[in-house]
Every structure is written in structure tokens, then in C-alpha cells.
Amino acid sequence: MNNKFLMAASALAISLCLANEAFASCDGPYLAVRGGVANHTLGDKDENVATDEKLDIDDNSTMFSGAIGYRWGYFRFEAEYVYREDTEDSQTKVTQGIANVFVTQRAAEFSSESYMANVYWDLSPYTMFTPYVSAGLGLTRLEYTFKNTGLPTVEYKEDNFTWSVGGGLSAQVTTRFNIDVGYRYYDMGEIADGDIHNHEVYGGVRYVF
């Protein structure tokens, strides 16, 4: 009886040691890369170069990001750079004059890139699947350009305070390698009298050293 008890106690102690070692190996510095789709909402933007129908540059664009961070227990802290593909729209307007036809071309282009400090809360760390929530603070560089035939080009440039919130799911491939999918909402301040918001859906990989 005593031998069986000692064997069971030894097996439990060994399993706890192995589990603690596995848990510890999940913590530490990490690198992450992400990619996905971004969609900006520009609110009541001021085109400044025309008074008729507004140009639509709210189309989906590709985003990529790289981050360096540290994981500790339930939390991850990281610095991230986010690049987003430019979005643009153009419109050709034909006006019939008395003797001639007048053709004008209008175009708008929008770009953004963000520098963020993020924190993540892993709700069930050290498991195969981990839901998480995130929040971030940082700076976004915005550029908004309008061109209209016969008129000067108008450019807006702003470096705005930005905050974000989001959530997602992380899958543990190994104790060090993870696959993440998630969603983030950004508030990027204003440019050209328009409130800039962004919605991102992304996937990525993360490796703990």
C-alpha cells in the first residue's frame, strides 16, 4: 500500500514539474507578425475641392504589422507598427457646354500607419485554445489628398492620438509557437473635418523565445 502511495505521489510530483516547466516556457519575449483587412470610415469628410457628390475611399485595404513583446502569465505587452495599403477613388465628370464638352477628373487618396503600445489579456493561458481581449494606445500618421482638374492639389496631414480595443482567439501549436486570429477597432482622431475610424480583421503568428 505504501509503495503504491509513494509511486502515485512521485508520478504527481513529476507531472507538476513538467507542467510548470511547460508553463514557464510559454512566457518570455516574443515576435509577432500579422496580416489582414482594414476598413476605414471617414465620417463627414470635407473634400474642399468640389461641392457635389463625395468621393468614396472607404474600401477595404490590406494591412500588415510587426510587433515585439513580452508574455507574462495572463498578460502580453508589446510595441507594434501597423502598415495599411492606400485607398483611393476617382470620378470623371462630363459637362456639356454651348460649344464644347468639358471633362474634369476628381481623385482622392487616403493612407494611415500606426505606432501602438498594446496589452493583451489571455483568458485561459497555457491551454491549446485561448480567447483574449486587447487594448492599445499610440499614434497614427494620416494623409488625405484631393486632386481636381484645373484646381490646386489639396493635402491634409495629421499625426493623431489613437486608441484601439479588440479580441480574438489564439491557438497553441507548441509551447512557443502560436497562431492568432482577431478583430480590432481603432479611433484615429480627425482629419479634414472627418472622424477617422478603422476596423481590422487579422491573422498572425507569434513565437516566444
trRosetta pair geometry for C-beta under 8 A, 3 or more apart (Angstrom, degrees):
i j d omega theta_ij theta_ji phi_ij phi_ji
1 4 5.9 -55 -152 35 30 109
1 5 6.4 29 151 -18 65 106
2 5 5.6 -55 -148 37 33 112
2 6 6.2 33 154 -19 67 106
3 6 5.7 -54 -147 37 31 110
3 7 6.3 31 154 -19 65 106
4 7 5.7 -54 -147 36 31 111
4 8 6.3 30 155 -18 65 106
5 8 5.8 -56 -148 37 30 109
5 9 6.2 28 155 -17 65 108
6 9 5.7 -55 -144 39 30 110
6 10 6.2 32 155 -21 65 107
7 10 5.7 -53 -146 36 29 112
7 11 6.4 30 155 -19 64 105
8 11 5.8 -53 -148 36 31 111
8 12 6.4 31 153 -18 64 106
9 12 5.7 -54 -149 37 32 111
9 13 6.3 32 154 -20 65 106
10 13 5.7 -55 -147 36 31 111
10 14 6.3 31 155 -19 66 106
11 14 5.8 -54 -147 36 30 110
11 15 6.3 28 155 -18 65 107
12 15 5.8 -56 -146 37 30 109
12 16 6.3 30 155 -19 65 106
13 16 5.8 -55 -148 36 30 111
13 17 6.4 31 153 -20 64 105
14 17 5.7 -55 -151 35 32 112
14 18 6.4 29 153 -16 65 106
15 18 5.7 -55 -147 39 32 110
15 19 6.2 33 154 -21 66 106
16 19 5.6 -53 -144 37 31 111
16 20 6.2 32 156 -19 65 105
17 20 5.9 -54 -147 36 29 110
17 21 6.3 30 153 -19 63 107
18 21 5.6 -54 -148 36 32 113
18 22 6.3 32 153 -19 65 105
19 22 5.6 -54 -148 37 32 110
19 23 6.2 34 153 -20 66 105
20 23 5.6 -52 -146 36 32 112
20 24 6.3 32 155 -19 65 105
21 24 5.8 -54 -147 36 29 110
21 25 6.4 31 153 -23 63 106
22 25 5.7 -55 -150 32 31 112
22 26 7.1 37 150 -26 61 99
22 126 7.3 106 117 -149 97 104
22 175 5.3 -131 -163 -105 79 142
23 26 5.9 -54 -164 22 36 113
23 27 7.4 24 148 -13 64 104
23 126 5.0 -11 -114 -109 86 139
24 27 5.9 -61 -160 34 42 108
25 28 7.9 -36 -166 -1 34 125
25 175 4.6 43 100 135 116 136
25 176 6.4 -70 152 -62 98 90
25 208 7.5 125 153 104 60 127
26 71 6.7 -82 142 115 74 138
26 125 6.9 150 127 173 147 105
26 126 5.8 -153 11 -91 164 76
26 172 7.8 -35 -117 -127 120 131
26 175 5.3 -102 -70 -176 78 83
26 176 7.2 -150 -108 -83 47 46
26 208 6.2 88 -166 51 38 169
27 71 5.2 -138 -132 103 53 89
27 72 5.6 64 -149 -109 116 43
27 73 6.8 19 -96 -37 127 43
27 208 7.1 155 117 -167 4 143
28 70 6.9 -83 161 -147 24 74
28 71 6.4 0 43 54 37 87
28 208 5.2 108 64 -179 95 100
28 209 5.7 -117 127 70 125 64
29 68 7.3 -4 -171 -177 101 87
29 69 7.2 163 -152 94 58 38
29 70 5.3 -36 -96 -99 57 76
29 71 8.0 171 -92 16 10 72
29 208 7.2 141 84 -152 36 63
29 209 5.2 -13 77 41 89 111
30 68 7.5 171 88 -155 48 48
30 69 5.4 -18 61 68 90 83
30 70 7.1 154 15 -99 80 25
30 71 5.8 37 -9 -12 128 106
30 76 7.6 -39 40 -143 132 118
30 78 7.8 -55 72 -94 95 117
30 206 5.5 33 162 177 134 94
30 207 6.0 170 -153 85 87 40
30 208 4.4 -44 -86 -94 107 58
30 209 6.6 -177 -91 -1 47 75
31 66 7.6 -18 -171 -169 91 88
31 67 7.2 154 -160 85 47 57
31 68 5.8 -20 -105 -104 68 69
31 69 8.0 153 -91 25 24 71
31 206 7.3 -179 91 -148 41 57
31 207 5.7 -5 56 55 84 91
31 209 7.7 58 -5 -36 89 105
32 65 8.0 3 112 109 94 95
32 66 7.2 157 87 -158 58 44
32 67 4.4 -9 60 60 103 103
32 68 7.8 -172 22 -76 76 26
32 69 6.7 5 0 14 116 115
32 78 6.9 -14 25 -141 127 158
32 80 7.8 -36 75 -104 113 106
32 180 7.5 5 -150 19 124 138
32 204 5.7 52 178 149 96 133
32 205 7.0 -175 -144 93 64 43
32 206 4.1 -12 -100 -103 97 87
32 207 7.8 175 -79 18 53 59
33 64 7.5 -13 -173 -171 90 89
33 65 7.1 168 -154 88 48 55
33 66 5.4 -13 -104 -104 76 72
33 67 7.7 -175 -76 22 33 73
33 204 5.7 -169 96 -152 45 100
33 205 6.1 5 54 53 84 82
34 63 7.8 -7 114 116 95 96
34 64 7.1 160 88 -156 57 44
34 65 4.6 -2 56 55 101 99
34 66 7.9 -168 22 -73 72 31
34 67 7.5 26 -3 -2 108 111
34 180 7.2 -48 -101 79 107 115
34 202 4.7 33 174 168 115 134
34 203 6.9 171 -150 90 75 29
34 204 3.3 -48 -97 -75 74 132
35 62 7.2 -9 -168 -174 94 94
35 63 6.8 170 -150 91 48 58
35 64 5.0 -7 -102 -104 85 73
35 65 7.6 -173 -72 20 45 66
35 202 6.4 158 85 -149 21 90
35 203 6.6 -23 65 63 70 74
35 204 6.8 136 12 -85 58 78
36 62 7.7 163 92 -153 27 57
36 63 5.6 -15 65 60 72 98
36 200 5.9 98 93 179 128 88
36 201 5.1 -152 178 98 130 53
36 202 3.2 -120 -16 -100 144 59
36 203 6.0 132 -77 11 100 62
37 60 5.1 -14 -170 -167 111 117
37 61 7.3 139 -157 71 61 33
37 62 6.7 -47 -103 -104 53 44
37 63 6.9 127 -140 14 4 94
37 200 7.0 170 87 -147 47 57
37 201 5.3 3 54 54 93 92
37 202 7.7 -164 27 -74 51 58
38 60 7.0 141 73 -158 42 62
38 61 5.2 -29 65 68 94 85
38 62 7.4 30 17 125 91 7
38 63 4.2 85 -29 -39 115 124
38 84 4.9 -49 44 -130 159 122
38 85 7.8 165 44 36 113 78
38 198 5.7 -13 -168 -171 103 111
38 199 7.2 151 -156 79 52 46
38 200 4.8 -17 -101 -97 75 89
39 58 6.7 44 -176 171 83 79
39 59 7.7 -100 -127 143 81 23
39 60 5.2 -38 -84 -99 91 67
39 61 7.5 153 -85 19 42 71
39 198 6.9 152 76 -156 43 60
39 199 4.9 -15 59 59 97 95
39 200 7.7 180 20 -76 66 44
40 57 7.6 -9 74 115 121 82
40 58 5.8 -129 83 -131 72 65
40 61 7.6 10 -6 16 98 118
40 87 6.7 -156 30 24 120 146
40 110 6.6 -126 73 123 160 141
40 112 7.0 135 -86 4 135 137
40 196 6.4 -28 -162 -159 108 87
40 197 7.1 143 -159 80 56 47
40 198 5.1 -27 -100 -99 66 82
41 58 6.1 39 -104 -134 47 123
41 195 7.9 -4 110 100 91 83
41 196 7.4 149 79 -155 56 39
41 197 4.4 -9 56 62 105 99
41 198 7.4 -164 17 -76 72 35
41 199 7.5 49 -16 -8 105 98
42 45 4.6 -5 143 -45 117 125
42 57 7.0 46 -20 67 146 91
42 58 6.2 -130 3 -79 97 97
42 110 7.1 -110 -81 -105 134 162
42 194 4.6 14 167 153 80 145
42 195 7.7 143 -179 73 33 45
42 196 6.1 -5 -116 -103 58 69
43 194 4.3 161 70 -166 95 79
43 195 3.9 79 -30 45 158 79
43 196 7.2 -98 7 -60 108 35
43 197 7.4 97 -42 2 98 96
44 193 6.8 -57 104 130 86 93
44 194 5.7 -163 74 -108 40 78
44 195 7.7 42 28 13 71 84
45 54 6.9 124 67 -156 98 131
45 144 7.6 -146 -152 -167 130 150
45 191 8.0 0 -124 92 99 73
45 192 5.3 33 -159 104 87 114
45 193 6.7 125 -147 78 36 76
45 194 3.4 -18 -85 -56 68 145
46 192 4.9 -148 52 166 83 84
46 193 4.1 51 -13 45 119 125
46 194 6.8 -158 1 -35 66 91
47 50 5.5 -38 117 49 135 80
47 54 6.0 -167 -43 -126 128 77
47 55 6.6 116 -110 13 128 96
47 108 7.1 -85 -130 -81 96 134
47 146 5.9 127 -170 -112 73 149
47 192 7.8 56 -80 171 23 134
48 146 6.2 160 60 41 100 157
48 154 5.1 -155 96 157 133 172
48 192 7.0 -103 -23 -149 119 109
49 106 7.2 163 103 -135 117 104
49 146 4.7 -179 6 135 133 132
49 147 7.6 -130 118 153 174 4
49 148 4.2 178 153 -8 127 136
49 151 5.4 151 -154 106 106 148
49 154 5.5 -159 -52 5 112 130
50 106 5.9 -18 -30 -114 152 145
50 148 5.9 166 -49 -104 104 146
52 93 7.9 105 64 -104 146 149
53 91 7.3 -176 86 -143 112 170
55 89 4.4 164 177 88 100 121
55 90 7.5 8 -136 -88 127 18
55 91 6.2 -140 -101 -11 93 118
55 106 6.4 -147 -67 128 123 113
55 107 7.4 107 -125 -154 158 22
55 108 4.2 151 90 12 150 129
55 146 7.9 165 21 -120 142 94
56 59 7.3 88 135 -39 91 84
56 89 5.1 135 68 -94 55 166
57 87 4.7 132 176 119 88 103
57 88 5.8 -18 -124 -123 112 17
57 89 4.7 -131 -74 -3 74 106
57 108 5.3 -113 -40 103 134 111
57 109 7.1 166 -129 -121 149 21
57 110 4.8 131 128 6 140 119
58 87 7.2 84 -91 141 6 156
59 87 5.2 174 56 -148 88 121
59 89 7.6 142 -12 -66 114 100
61 84 5.5 78 106 175 126 93
61 85 4.1 -156 -178 69 106 94
61 86 7.1 -166 -133 77 146 14
61 87 5.0 -110 -57 -61 126 99
62 84 7.4 166 90 -153 44 55
62 85 4.5 58 50 -11 80 130
63 82 6.2 -3 -172 -174 115 97
63 83 6.7 162 -154 87 62 50
63 84 4.6 -22 -100 -101 89 77
63 85 7.2 -118 -68 2 46 78
63 200 5.9 -39 37 -132 158 120
63 202 6.8 -69 83 -90 114 112
64 82 7.7 164 87 -154 38 54
64 83 5.2 -9 62 61 85 100
65 80 5.4 21 175 -179 124 107
65 81 6.2 175 -149 88 76 49
65 82 4.3 -23 -94 -102 113 67
65 83 6.9 174 -81 19 55 66
65 202 7.6 -12 22 -141 116 155
65 204 7.7 -44 65 -95 95 141
66 80 7.1 173 88 -148 36 66
66 81 5.7 0 55 53 82 95
67 78 4.5 38 172 165 120 132
67 79 6.5 169 -150 84 75 41
67 80 3.8 -24 -94 -97 105 87
67 81 7.5 -178 -78 20 58 58
67 118 7.3 -35 -136 34 143 126
68 78 6.4 167 86 -151 32 87
68 79 5.9 -7 59 56 82 90
69 76 5.5 46 148 176 139 95
69 77 5.7 174 -159 91 96 43
69 78 2.8 -48 -82 -89 119 93
69 79 7.1 173 -79 17 71 54
69 118 7.6 -51 -97 70 133 96
70 76 7.1 174 86 -151 41 61
70 77 5.4 -7 55 58 87 91
70 78 7.4 175 16 -76 52 65
71 75 7.4 173 -151 97 54 45
71 76 4.7 -23 -100 -100 75 89
71 208 6.0 -56 29 -107 131 123
72 75 5.7 -12 67 68 81 88
72 76 7.7 152 22 -90 61 41
72 77 7.7 -1 16 5 105 101
73 125 6.4 159 171 44 43 162
74 121 6.0 10 149 -157 98 70
74 122 5.3 -150 -161 60 55 81
74 123 7.7 48 -154 -97 105 17
74 125 5.4 -143 -101 -13 51 128
75 119 6.5 -20 -164 -169 105 95
75 120 6.7 147 -158 79 52 58
75 121 6.0 -22 -101 -102 73 59
75 122 7.2 -150 -71 15 22 84
76 118 7.9 1 109 112 92 95
76 119 7.0 157 83 -158 55 47
76 120 4.1 0 53 52 104 108
76 122 6.9 73 -14 -28 101 105
77 117 7.8 -3 -172 -178 84 85
77 118 7.4 168 -152 89 42 56
77 119 5.5 -10 -103 -106 70 77
77 120 7.9 -150 -64 23 32 73
78 117 7.6 174 91 -154 44 48
78 118 5.1 -12 63 60 90 97
78 119 8.0 167 22 -83 69 35
78 120 7.6 19 7 -5 110 106
79 115 7.8 -5 -174 -177 90 79
79 116 7.4 163 -157 88 47 51
79 117 5.8 -22 -102 -102 68 68
79 118 7.8 168 -91 19 20 78
80 114 7.8 15 105 106 92 96
80 115 7.7 167 87 -156 52 39
80 116 4.7 -16 63 64 98 98
80 117 7.8 170 20 -86 78 21
80 118 5.7 18 1 -3 125 121
80 136 7.5 -50 39 -131 123 145
80 138 8.0 -86 63 -68 83 159
81 113 7.4 4 -176 176 84 102
81 114 7.4 166 -155 88 42 55
81 115 5.9 -10 -106 -106 71 68
81 116 7.8 174 -82 22 25 75
82 113 6.4 176 89 -159 63 58
82 114 4.3 5 51 54 112 97
82 115 7.9 -151 22 -66 77 29
82 116 6.6 30 -9 -1 113 117
83 113 5.4 -6 -110 -119 55 105
84 111 7.0 166 84 -160 91 64
84 112 5.3 11 48 71 131 81
84 113 6.5 -162 21 -84 80 57
84 198 7.9 -98 -83 -146 163 144
86 109 5.8 3 178 -173 122 100
86 110 6.8 156 -159 78 73 43
86 111 4.5 -39 -102 -83 86 98
87 109 7.4 164 88 -153 42 54
87 110 5.2 -14 63 60 89 96
87 111 7.7 167 21 -78 62 52
88 107 6.7 7 -178 -176 109 96
88 108 6.4 177 -150 92 66 53
88 109 4.3 -14 -101 -103 103 75
88 110 7.2 175 -80 18 53 66
89 107 7.1 179 93 -147 45 57
89 108 5.5 2 55 54 84 94
90 105 6.6 -7 -173 -174 111 92
90 106 6.6 163 -156 89 60 53
90 107 4.1 -14 -103 -100 91 87
90 108 7.7 -179 -79 20 50 59
91 105 7.5 158 82 -156 46 49
91 106 4.8 -9 58 60 93 102
91 107 7.6 -179 20 -74 61 49
92 103 6.5 -12 -171 -168 99 96
92 104 7.4 159 -156 83 52 45
92 105 5.6 -20 -103 -103 72 72
92 106 7.9 -171 -77 24 27 71
93 103 7.3 155 81 -155 49 47
93 104 4.8 -14 60 61 100 93
93 105 7.8 -172 21 -78 74 27
93 106 6.9 38 -8 -5 111 107
94 101 6.2 -8 -168 180 97 107
94 102 7.3 149 -158 80 46 50
94 103 5.5 -13 -103 -102 72 75
95 101 7.2 155 79 -164 45 57
95 102 4.4 -17 63 63 99 102
95 103 7.8 -171 23 -73 70 31
95 104 7.3 23 0 1 110 105
96 101 5.8 -27 -109 -111 57 77
96 102 7.9 -153 -68 23 11 76
97 100 4.7 8 58 63 126 67
97 101 6.7 -162 20 -85 84 23
97 102 5.7 75 -31 -19 113 102
103 149 7.6 64 114 14 61 175
104 148 6.8 12 174 -174 114 80
104 149 4.2 -152 -146 46 72 125
104 150 6.9 -63 -121 13 106 112
105 147 7.6 -7 112 115 91 100
105 148 7.5 -180 90 -144 51 40
105 149 4.9 93 37 -43 71 111
106 146 7.6 -19 -167 -168 87 89
106 147 7.1 162 -155 89 42 60
106 148 5.0 2 -109 -106 80 82
106 149 7.5 -86 -61 0 55 80
107 146 7.4 158 87 -155 52 46
107 147 4.6 -2 57 56 96 103
107 148 7.8 -170 25 -70 61 48
108 144 7.4 -8 -170 -173 99 79
108 145 6.8 161 -153 86 52 55
108 146 5.2 -13 -102 -102 83 70
108 147 7.6 -169 -73 22 40 68
109 143 7.8 -11 111 117 91 96
109 144 7.6 173 87 -150 52 38
109 145 4.7 -5 55 57 95 103
110 142 7.7 -23 -164 -165 86 87
110 143 7.2 163 -152 88 41 60
110 144 5.3 5 -108 -109 81 75
110 145 7.8 -166 -71 24 42 68
111 142 7.4 158 85 -154 56 44
111 143 4.8 2 54 55 97 101
112 140 5.5 -2 -167 -179 106 112
112 141 6.8 158 -150 80 53 54
112 142 5.3 -8 -101 -102 88 69
112 143 7.7 -170 -72 23 47 67
112 188 6.6 -33 -142 -143 144 162
112 196 7.4 155 -85 172 144 142
112 198 7.1 -132 81 -71 158 145
113 140 7.0 165 83 -153 34 66
113 141 5.2 -6 58 52 85 102
114 138 5.7 88 177 103 95 134
114 139 7.0 165 -152 88 62 44
114 140 4.5 -26 -97 -99 85 84
114 141 7.7 -165 -79 18 38 67
114 162 5.8 -84 -133 75 116 166
114 186 7.2 -109 -78 -134 158 150
114 188 7.7 -105 -87 -108 115 110
115 138 5.1 -164 94 -176 55 120
115 139 5.0 -1 54 57 100 90
115 140 7.7 -173 21 -79 64 40
116 136 4.4 13 -175 175 120 134
116 137 7.1 144 -152 76 73 26
116 138 3.6 -105 -103 -24 51 153
116 162 7.1 -75 -93 93 94 119
116 164 6.7 -13 -133 17 142 131
117 136 6.3 160 78 -154 42 79
117 137 5.6 -18 58 64 95 78
117 138 5.8 155 9 -74 67 92
118 134 5.9 -3 -172 -172 112 112
118 135 7.1 161 -150 86 67 37
118 136 4.0 -31 -96 -93 77 106
118 164 7.5 -34 -104 70 99 119
119 134 6.9 165 85 -151 45 64
119 135 5.8 -10 57 60 90 83
119 136 7.3 170 16 -82 60 57
120 132 5.1 14 -178 172 105 133
120 133 7.3 164 -152 83 61 38
120 134 4.7 -24 -100 -98 76 89
121 132 6.1 162 79 -156 48 79
121 133 5.3 -6 53 56 102 85
121 134 7.6 -171 18 -79 69 42
122 125 4.3 80 109 -71 132 89
122 130 4.9 -4 -161 168 103 133
122 131 7.9 138 -156 84 54 39
122 132 4.9 -35 -99 -96 53 108
122 170 6.9 -46 -120 32 107 139
123 130 6.6 163 50 -172 69 75
123 131 4.9 -9 33 78 128 87
123 132 6.3 -161 -7 -90 82 45
123 133 7.5 68 -49 -4 104 87
124 127 4.8 -13 133 18 106 135
124 129 7.8 30 77 95 121 59
124 130 5.3 -151 70 -122 74 75
124 131 7.0 54 17 33 97 76
125 130 6.0 43 -95 -124 40 142
127 130 5.8 138 61 -71 90 84
127 172 7.1 167 104 8 34 134
128 171 6.8 -1 160 -153 71 68
128 172 5.2 -123 -139 48 39 101
129 169 6.3 -10 -170 -174 95 106
129 170 7.3 155 -157 81 46 52
129 171 5.7 -14 -103 -104 72 68
129 172 7.5 -128 -61 10 31 83
130 169 7.1 149 78 -160 44 57
130 170 4.4 -18 63 61 98 101
130 171 7.9 -172 23 -73 74 25
130 172 7.1 65 -8 -34 109 102
131 167 7.1 9 -179 -179 91 104
131 168 7.4 -178 -150 100 59 33
131 169 5.4 -33 -99 -101 61 74
131 170 7.8 -180 -84 18 13 75
132 167 6.5 -180 95 -151 52 64
132 168 5.9 -11 59 62 90 73
132 169 7.3 159 16 -96 78 24
132 170 6.0 37 -9 -11 123 111
132 182 7.5 -46 71 -97 99 131
133 165 7.7 -12 -180 -173 95 85
133 166 7.2 166 -161 93 56 45
133 167 4.6 -26 -108 -98 64 94
134 164 7.4 -11 117 116 101 101
134 165 6.9 157 89 -160 63 41
134 166 4.6 -10 58 64 106 89
134 167 6.5 -176 13 -78 79 38
134 168 7.4 8 -8 11 117 99
134 182 7.2 50 5 177 132 153
134 184 6.8 -46 80 -100 126 102
135 163 7.6 -13 -173 -174 85 93
135 164 6.8 163 -157 89 42 63
135 165 5.3 -6 -105 -105 75 71
135 166 7.8 175 -74 24 38 67
136 162 7.8 -7 113 116 99 93
136 163 6.7 163 88 -157 59 50
136 164 4.2 4 52 52 104 105
136 165 7.9 -162 21 -68 71 35
136 184 7.7 6 17 -151 126 131
137 161 7.8 -21 -167 -170 86 89
137 162 7.3 148 -161 87 41 60
137 163 5.5 -13 -103 -105 66 78
137 164 7.9 -154 -64 22 30 74
138 161 7.9 155 93 -156 30 51
138 162 5.1 -25 74 66 75 103
138 163 7.9 147 25 -87 63 38
138 164 7.8 -5 23 1 104 108
139 159 5.9 3 -176 179 112 92
139 160 7.1 151 -156 77 61 36
139 161 6.7 -44 -102 -103 62 38
139 162 6.2 144 -119 14 9 102
140 159 7.4 170 83 -155 40 48
140 160 5.3 -21 61 63 90 89
140 162 4.3 83 -17 -51 107 140
140 186 7.4 98 -64 171 148 135
140 188 4.6 -52 60 -140 157 105
140 189 7.3 -177 55 23 113 105
140 196 7.8 -145 103 104 147 137
141 157 7.8 -9 -173 -168 83 87
141 158 7.7 171 -152 90 43 48
141 159 5.4 -16 -101 -104 70 76
142 156 7.5 -20 119 117 101 96
142 157 7.0 166 89 -151 63 42
142 158 4.7 -2 56 59 108 90
142 159 7.7 -173 20 -80 74 28
142 160 6.2 17 -3 4 119 115
142 188 6.5 119 -64 152 125 127
142 189 7.8 -139 -10 71 142 102
142 191 4.7 -133 119 -49 144 152
142 196 6.4 -144 -107 -43 147 173
143 155 7.1 -22 -164 -166 88 96
143 156 7.1 156 -155 86 41 61
143 157 5.3 -2 -105 -105 75 79
144 155 7.4 145 80 -159 52 49
144 156 4.2 -7 59 58 100 109
144 157 7.8 -168 25 -70 67 41
144 191 5.2 146 -5 134 135 128
144 192 5.2 -100 96 -15 151 132
145 153 6.5 -4 -169 -179 98 106
145 154 7.1 159 -155 86 50 54
145 155 5.0 -8 -106 -106 83 77
145 156 7.5 -154 -69 27 43 66
146 153 6.9 166 84 -159 53 59
146 154 4.5 -2 55 57 103 101
146 155 7.9 -158 25 -71 65 39
147 153 5.1 -18 -98 -110 79 89
148 151 4.3 9 80 45 104 120
156 191 5.1 133 134 178 132 100
156 192 4.6 -123 -33 -55 168 96
158 189 6.9 -136 138 100 138 127
158 190 7.4 -120 -165 92 176 53
158 191 4.7 -146 13 -95 135 102
160 188 5.5 92 86 169 134 67
160 189 3.2 -142 -168 37 138 144
160 190 7.2 159 -111 37 143 44
160 191 7.3 -108 -39 -50 136 95
160 196 7.4 130 54 50 162 128
161 189 6.0 104 55 -58 65 126
162 186 5.9 -7 -171 -168 111 104
162 187 6.7 170 -150 84 60 55
162 188 5.0 -3 -108 -111 104 61
162 189 6.9 -89 -78 -11 66 95
163 186 7.4 162 86 -149 37 58
163 187 5.5 2 56 50 82 101
164 184 5.1 11 -179 -178 123 111
164 185 6.4 164 -151 82 70 47
164 186 4.7 -26 -94 -96 98 70
164 187 7.5 -172 -78 18 49 65
165 184 7.2 165 86 -150 29 68
165 185 5.7 -10 59 55 77 97
166 182 5.7 79 151 159 121 115
166 183 5.3 -165 -151 98 99 54
166 184 3.5 -51 -68 -98 142 64
166 185 6.4 166 -76 11 79 64
166 200 7.8 -37 -100 67 142 95
167 182 6.2 -158 109 -149 30 100
167 183 6.4 -1 57 54 65 86
168 180 5.9 63 122 -178 141 90
168 181 5.4 -169 -165 98 114 48
168 182 2.3 -68 -65 -93 139 93
168 183 6.4 158 -74 12 88 58
169 180 7.4 166 88 -149 42 56
169 181 5.7 -3 57 59 85 90
169 182 7.2 174 19 -76 49 75
170 178 5.2 -1 -175 -179 108 125
170 179 7.1 155 -158 80 58 44
170 180 4.9 -21 -103 -99 81 80
170 206 7.6 -34 -138 33 119 132
171 178 6.6 152 76 -161 46 70
171 179 4.7 -12 58 60 101 97
171 180 7.8 -168 21 -75 68 34
172 175 7.0 23 -176 -99 120 31
172 177 7.7 114 -164 82 56 54
172 178 5.5 -34 -103 -104 54 86
173 177 4.6 -45 65 100 112 102
173 178 6.6 -173 11 -97 84 27
173 179 6.2 76 -36 -14 109 98
174 177 4.6 50 39 32 95 96
175 208 7.8 -77 132 59 66 127
176 207 6.0 30 149 -161 92 69
176 208 4.6 -129 -147 59 71 87
176 209 7.6 81 -155 -77 121 17
177 205 7.2 -15 -168 -170 86 101
177 206 7.6 153 -156 83 42 53
177 207 5.5 -8 -104 -107 71 78
177 208 7.8 -131 -58 22 34 76
178 205 7.1 153 84 -159 53 54
178 206 4.5 -16 64 62 102 99
178 207 7.7 -172 24 -76 72 36
178 208 7.7 53 -5 -17 107 98
179 203 7.3 -5 -179 -173 91 95
179 204 7.5 167 -157 89 52 41
179 205 5.8 -28 -104 -102 63 70
179 206 7.8 -176 -80 20 18 79
180 202 7.8 13 111 109 97 95
180 203 6.9 163 91 -157 58 48
180 204 4.9 -12 61 63 102 88
180 205 7.3 180 18 -86 82 19
180 206 6.0 48 -16 -11 118 116
181 202 7.2 -176 -147 96 49 51
181 203 4.9 -14 -101 -104 79 80
181 204 7.9 164 -80 20 40 64
182 201 7.7 -168 100 -148 38 51
182 202 6.0 -12 62 61 76 87
183 199 7.4 -14 -168 -172 97 84
183 200 6.8 159 -156 87 50 57
183 201 5.4 -18 -102 -101 79 69
183 202 7.7 158 -89 19 32 73
184 199 7.7 165 86 -155 51 42
184 200 4.7 -4 56 58 93 106
184 202 7.3 3 6 8 105 117
185 197 7.2 -16 -172 -173 88 101
185 198 7.4 155 -160 83 44 55
185 199 5.9 -13 -106 -104 70 69
185 200 7.9 -168 -75 24 28 75
186 197 6.6 156 84 -163 64 52
186 198 4.0 -1 53 55 114 101
186 199 7.8 -150 22 -65 78 29
186 200 7.1 46 -13 -7 109 109
187 195 8.0 -33 -153 180 86 100
187 196 7.8 119 -169 88 44 65
187 197 6.0 -22 -105 -108 56 78
188 196 4.0 -53 73 100 110 112
188 197 6.9 -178 17 -90 88 25
188 198 6.2 53 -23 -9 123 109
189 195 7.7 -125 148 -141 22 62
189 196 6.3 5 69 42 49 104
190 193 6.9 2 -179 -125 118 15
190 194 6.4 156 -152 75 76 36
190 195 5.6 -44 -94 -94 81 50
190 196 6.6 163 -107 0 25 88
191 194 6.3 -26 71 58 59 86
191 196 6.0 28 17 -37 98 128
